[in-house]
């Protein structure tokens, strides 16, 4: 087996470098030219441009925020308007119901008012159970006569 190992090229014994064959490495330096820094005026111009862009962006964002706030207020007010309109329509219906002639007649009867005939005049006189004296009766009669004369042309 040792003969086989000696014949294997993978296990080739290390060769000793020849001292006469040295590799010469030549070092070269490359000169790098560096650009001079920007002049102060140009730096200030760039700085002013950046600051201006930031200010413009800030103003635009501020205006969009104001517009958004206004839209939110408009939507809120529109909701309030709808609620008030609903309340208004309900109140109009209630007014119409309360002003109906049938309801007014019922309320007058409940409160003790007597409705006089149209031939006698368009007045309504209140009769109370406690004050049926001659003076109140004459006062009612005189008021009826004055309304008749005022209503005739």
C-alpha positions as CSV (number, residue, x, y, z in Angstrom):
1,X,0.0,0.0,0.0
2,X,2.8,2.5,0.6
3,X,3.8,2.3,-3.0
4,X,0.4,3.4,-4.1
5,X,0.4,6.4,-1.9
6,X,3.8,7.4,-3.3
7,X,2.4,7.3,-6.8
8,X,-0.7,9.4,-6.1
9,X,-0.6,12.8,-7.7
10,X,-3.0,14.2,-5.1
11,X,-0.4,13.6,-2.5
12,X,2.4,15.2,-4.4
13,X,5.1,16.2,-2.1
14,X,5.4,19.9,-1.6
15,X,7.9,21.5,-3.7
16,X,10.4,23.7,-2.2
17,X,10.5,27.1,-3.7
18,X,13.6,27.9,-5.6
19,X,15.4,30.8,-3.9
20,X,16.5,32.1,-7.3
21,X,12.9,32.6,-8.5
22,X,11.5,35.4,-6.4
23,X,8.5,37.3,-7.6
24,X,9.0,40.9,-7.7
25,X,6.1,43.1,-6.8
26,X,6.2,46.7,-7.9
27,X,4.2,49.1,-5.9
28,X,2.7,51.9,-7.7
29,X,0.8,54.8,-6.2
30,X,-2.0,56.5,-7.9
31,X,-2.5,60.2,-7.4
32,X,-6.1,61.0,-6.5
33,X,-7.2,64.6,-7.2
34,X,-9.8,65.8,-4.7
35,X,-12.2,68.5,-5.8
36,X,-12.3,71.6,-3.8
37,X,-15.2,72.1,-1.5
38,X,-18.2,74.2,-2.7
39,X,-18.0,77.9,-2.3
40,X,-19.9,79.5,0.5
41,X,-22.3,81.3,-1.8
42,X,-23.3,78.0,-3.5
43,X,-23.8,76.3,-0.1
44,X,-26.1,79.2,1.0
45,X,-28.0,78.9,-2.3
46,X,-28.6,75.2,-1.7
47,X,-29.6,75.8,1.9
48,X,-32.0,78.6,0.9
49,X,-33.6,76.3,-1.7
50,X,-34.1,73.5,0.8
51,X,-35.6,75.9,3.4
52,X,-37.9,77.3,0.8
53,X,-39.1,73.9,-0.2
54,X,-39.8,73.0,3.4
55,X,-41.8,76.2,4.0
56,X,-43.9,75.6,0.8
57,X,-44.6,72.0,1.8
58,X,-45.6,73.2,5.3
59,X,-48.0,75.8,3.9
60,X,-49.5,73.3,1.6
61,X,-50.0,70.8,4.4
62,X,-51.4,73.5,6.7
63,X,-54.0,74.5,4.0
64,X,-55.0,70.9,3.4
65,X,-55.6,70.5,7.2
66,X,-57.7,73.7,7.2
67,X,-59.8,72.4,4.3
68,X,-60.3,69.1,6.0
69,X,-61.4,70.9,9.2
70,X,-63.8,73.0,7.2
71,X,-65.3,69.9,5.5
72,X,-65.7,68.3,8.9
73,X,-67.6,71.4,10.2
74,X,-69.8,71.5,7.1
75,X,-70.8,67.8,7.5
76,X,-71.5,68.5,11.2
77,X,-73.7,71.5,10.4
78,X,-75.5,69.6,7.6
79,X,-76.4,66.9,10.2
80,X,-77.7,69.6,12.6
81,X,-79.7,71.2,9.8
82,X,-81.3,67.9,9.0
83,X,-82.2,67.4,12.7
84,X,-83.7,71.0,12.9
85,X,-85.6,70.5,9.7
86,X,-87.2,67.3,11.1
87,X,-88.1,69.1,14.3
88,X,-89.5,72.0,12.3
89,X,-91.7,69.8,10.2
90,X,-92.9,68.0,13.3
91,X,-93.7,71.4,14.9
92,X,-95.6,72.5,11.7
93,X,-97.7,69.4,11.8
94,X,-98.5,70.1,15.5
95,X,-99.4,73.7,14.7
96,X,-101.7,72.6,11.9
97,X,-103.3,70.0,14.3
98,X,-103.8,72.6,17.0
99,X,-105.3,75.2,14.6
100,X,-107.9,72.9,13.2
101,X,-111.4,74.3,13.6
102,X,-112.8,71.1,15.1
103,X,-110.1,71.1,17.7
104,X,-110.7,74.7,18.5
105,X,-114.5,74.1,19.0
106,X,-113.7,71.2,21.3
107,X,-111.3,73.3,23.3
108,X,-113.7,76.2,23.5
109,X,-116.5,73.8,24.8
110,X,-114.1,72.3,27.3
111,X,-113.2,75.7,28.7
112,X,-116.9,76.7,28.9
113,X,-117.2,79.1,26.0
114,X,-120.6,79.3,24.2
115,X,-120.5,79.6,20.5
116,X,-123.0,82.1,19.2
117,X,-124.8,81.8,15.9
118,X,-123.4,83.6,12.9
119,X,-126.7,85.6,12.6
120,X,-126.0,87.1,16.0
121,X,-122.4,87.9,15.3
122,X,-119.0,86.3,15.2
123,X,-118.2,86.5,18.9
124,X,-117.6,83.9,21.5
125,X,-118.8,84.7,25.1
126,X,-117.6,82.8,28.2
127,X,-120.3,81.9,30.6
128,X,-119.2,80.9,34.1
129,X,-121.4,79.1,36.5
130,X,-120.6,81.4,39.4
131,X,-121.2,84.7,37.8
132,X,-124.7,84.7,36.2
133,X,-125.6,88.2,37.4
134,X,-127.5,90.8,35.5
135,X,-124.5,93.0,35.1
136,X,-122.5,90.3,33.4
137,X,-125.4,89.5,31.2
138,X,-125.9,93.1,30.2
139,X,-122.1,93.4,29.5
140,X,-122.2,90.4,27.2
141,X,-125.3,91.8,25.4
142,X,-123.7,95.2,24.9
143,X,-120.5,93.6,23.6
144,X,-122.6,91.6,21.1
145,X,-124.4,94.8,20.0
146,X,-121.2,96.6,19.4
147,X,-119.7,93.8,17.4
148,X,-122.9,93.7,15.2
149,X,-122.7,97.3,14.5
150,X,-118.9,97.2,13.8
151,X,-119.3,94.2,11.5
152,X,-122.0,95.7,9.3
153,X,-120.8,98.0,6.5
